[in-house]
Amino acid sequence: MPSTLHDLVHRANMELASSGLVMGTFGNLSAVDRDAGLFVIKPSGVPYNQLTPAHMVAVSLATGEVLDSDLRPSSDTPTHLELYRAFGCGAIVHTHSEFATMFAQTRTPIRCMGTTHADYFRGDVPVTRPMTRNEVQTRYEANTGHVIVERFRDSGLSPDDIPAVLVANHGPFAWGPDAFKAIENARVLEYVARLDWRARVMAPDASAPDPWLVEKHYLRKHGPKAYYGQ
Ligand SMILES: [Zn+2]
């Protein structure tokens, strides 16, 4: 029996499919129910136009094993699992959206150059280190999660403050408190990547905004004293 979470993850995957962020089958979304100890994700190998809530696959947070489905979950499932274990987010989106993927492929952080970026991301969106041969050849998808977690931990970044990352030579992951917020973050990520690309072309030496402007925009929308758009 598909649960409410299966319904929601189905709806959110359909929204992601029509968002323009997904090229071909390069996209997946999951959402977690921490009380139930599981997350639900798109299956692998079922075309978007045939997906129903019953196709969504539940996976155990404790073991990573599939619960209650004959379908295989998305091949990126071990990456989602590692992120849920390390971060407090409620949903995760992965796409190969054009501009964010371009920054990932060139291992270039998306710079925070203005308030559109600062409304969603409290600083530059970071890039992971390239993965070693061993990391790629063994447990590749889980290791993709590890290098993301390492990137945040080693540089003292908070995944709540910067709800996205660029996996080197691969593409973006974004997350949020729920599935639709995660999609919104993925959409804005793509938009600010496009803006930063154009800013780099138009004025390579343009200055970054002052930190107080970035903080003002981030904190009026997020955190305990948020007041914007409430
Ligand atoms: Zn991918």
Residues whose N, C-alpha, C, O or C-beta is under 5 A from the ligand:
A	BS01	ZN	G171
